[in-house]
Amino acid sequence: MNKLKGQKALGGQFGRGLRADGQSSLELAIAIPILAFLLLAAADFSRVFYLSIGVNNAARAGAQYGSQSVITAADTNGMEAATKTDGANIAGLSATASQCTCAAASSVAACPANYCTNAPLATFVEVDAQAVFHTLVNYPGIPASTTLSAKAIMQVEQ
């Protein structure tokens, strides 16, 4: 019987600490929606950064195609196609390509002066890419969609 009393006293002492008063359930009920919201927000920000990197890479791919030679620099449709091929997994990706030259007597559009400081006779290609990002959830104070854009400018290999 002594043994039983000792166990009862010991069990009673530890029982109060392990007994669920409902406080931990309330804390869990408050914490789960907050943690779920934070997880969703982190996923959305990860998606926007991933899409931004994809748009930048697609613009660079188009400019790399155009910078191969003077012939590919004149192929704006080819640069736009290279951009869209690289960004095939980006929904709604649009691209515009152009070329310019620093040479004075040319039928190609003139480049801005800051392009021509180091290469006064060079030709450049420019590819602009854009895609629209939509959030998973409407957040207060943050727009539900935004346009991500990238610009790649490269000198044409002569």
N, C-alpha and C positions, 0 to 999 in steps of 0.2 A: 504494500500500500504506500509505503514511503516512496518507492520508485514511481508510482503512479502520480503522487502529488508533485514530485519533482518535474515530471514531464508536463504535467498540467500547468505548473507555474512557468516553466520554460516556454511552453507553447503559447501561453497567454501573453508572455512578454514579447515574443516575436510575432505573434498573430496581429497585434495592433499595427505593426509596421507594414505587413503584407496585405492587410485588409483594404479592399477597394472602397473608398468613400465616394467615388464618383468624380473626384477632382481630376484624376488622371484621364478619365474619359472626356471630361470637359476640355482639358488642355489639348487632347488629341483631336477633338471635334473642331477646335479653333485652329490648330496648326495644319491640319490636312488641306483645307482650302487655300491657305496662304502658300503652302509648299507647292500645291498643284498650280497655282497662278504663277509662281516663280519659275517652275519648270516649263510652263507654256511660254512665258516671256523669254526665257533663255533659248527655247527652240526657235521662236520667231526671230530673235536677233541673230542666231546662228544661220538661219535661212537667208536673211538679208545680206550677211557678210559673204556667204557662199555664192549667192547670185551676183553680188558686186565683183567678186573675183572672176566669175565666169564671164561677165560682160567685158571686163578688162582684158582677159585672155583672148576672147573672140575678136575684139578690136585689134589687138596686137597681131593675131594670126592673119587678119586681112591686110594689115600694113606690111607684114613680112612677105606676103605674096606679092604685093605691089612693088616692094623695094628690090626685087630680084634684078630687074633690068628696066630700061626705058620702055620697052614693049609692054611689060606687065604693069608698069606705072600708068600707062594709058588705058588699061583694061579695068575700068571702074566696076563693071559687072562681075569680073573675076574676083576683085577684092571683096566686093559685097558677098559673093557666093562663098569665099573662103571664110569670111566672118561668120556667116550663118551656118556653115558646115562645122566650124569649131564650136559654136554655141548651139548645137542641135538639141541639147537637152534644156535649153532656156526657152520657155514659152513666150511668144510675142516679141522675139528679138528682131530689131530693125537696124539696118546699117546703111550709111552713106559714105561714099569714098570720093576722093578728089586728089588731084595732083597740082603742084605748082612748081615754078622754076625761078631761079635767081638770075638766069641769063636775060639780058635786056631785050634782044631781038628774038622773040619766040611767040608762037601762037598759043602757048599754054599760059594760064593765069600766073601773075607774078606772086611770089611768096612775100610774106611779111618781112620787114627788114631784119628782125632779130634772127630769122632762120639763116640769113645770108652772111652774117658777120664772119663766120669761120670758113664758109665754103661759098664764095661769090658766084660760082658757075653751077652749083648743084641743083638737082631736082629732088623734090620731096613728095611723099604721099601722105595723105591724112585719112584716117578711117574713124568715123564716129559711130558708136554702137549704143543702143538704148533698149531697155526692157523695163516693164512695170512690175513692181513687187507688191503683193497683197498680203496683209497680215492674216494670221489664222483667226484672231479675235480683235474686235474693236477696243482699243485701249483709250482711256480718257486722256485727252491732250496730245495724242499721237495720231497722225492721219492713217486711214485704213489702207491707203495705197500711195506709193511714191515711185517716181521714175528714176531709175539708175542709169547713168550714162558714163561712157568712157571714150577717150580720144587717144589715138595712137598716131604719132608722127614719126616717120623714118625717112632717112636719106636714101635715095635710089643709088644702087651700085652702078657705076658707069662702065 
